[in-house]
Amino acid sequence: MSRSALGQEIPRRALYRVEEAVILLSLSRSQLYELIRSGRLRSVTEGRTRLIPAEAITEYVAMLTSEAAHG
């Protein structure tokens, strides 16, 4: 499990709700939705629920690391 700065435990899973991804990435809700809109963070929908695949979070972090190294 992952523990946020607020002490919330987030279990590891294949898909995260927006609220969980916000905590995992230390971003605001609006920043997260902007990343989704811009295509920098992949998401899926199930019914009316937007979900962020765990591998999309991993890919986003790797992209940030790569940009920092080359930037």
C-alpha positions in Angstrom: 0.0 0.0 0.0 1.0 3.6 -0.5 0.6 6.2 2.2 0.0 9.8 1.2 1.2 12.8 3.1 -2.3 13.1 4.6 -1.9 9.6 6.1 -4.4 8.0 3.7 -3.6 4.5 2.6 -4.1 3.7 -1.1 -4.0 0.0 -2.0 -2.1 -1.0 -5.1 -4.4 -1.9 -7.9 -4.7 -1.9 -11.7 -7.0 1.2 -11.9 -7.1 4.2 -9.6 -9.9 6.7 -9.1 -9.1 10.3 -9.9 -9.0 11.1 -6.1 -6.4 8.4 -5.6 -4.2 9.4 -8.6 -4.2 13.0 -7.3 -2.8 11.7 -4.0 -0.3 9.4 -5.7 1.0 12.1 -8.0 0.8 15.0 -5.5 -1.2 17.0 -7.9 -4.4 19.0 -7.7 -7.6 17.6 -9.3 -7.5 20.3 -12.0 -3.8 19.6 -12.8 -4.7 15.9 -13.2 -7.6 16.6 -15.5 -5.4 18.9 -17.6 -2.8 16.1 -17.9 -5.6 13.8 -19.2 -6.9 16.5 -21.6 -3.4 17.1 -23.0 -2.7 13.4 -23.5 0.2 13.3 -21.0 -1.7 10.9 -18.7 -3.9 8.1 -20.1 -7.2 7.3 -18.5 -10.2 5.1 -19.1 -13.9 5.3 -18.3 -16.1 2.7 -16.8 -19.6 4.0 -17.0 -19.4 7.5 -15.6 -16.2 6.8 -13.6 -12.8 8.1 -14.9 -10.0 5.7 -13.9 -6.3 6.0 -14.3 -4.4 2.7 -15.1 -1.5 2.0 -12.8 0.8 1.7 -15.8 -0.3 5.1 -17.0 0.9 6.6 -13.7 4.2 4.7 -14.1 4.6 6.0 -17.7 3.9 9.5 -16.7 6.5 9.5 -14.0 9.0 7.9 -16.4 8.2 10.7 -18.9 8.8 13.4 -16.3 12.1 11.8 -15.3 13.2 11.6 -19.0 12.2 15.2 -19.6 14.2 16.3 -16.5 17.3 14.4 -17.6 17.2 16.0 -21.1 15.9 19.3 -20.2 
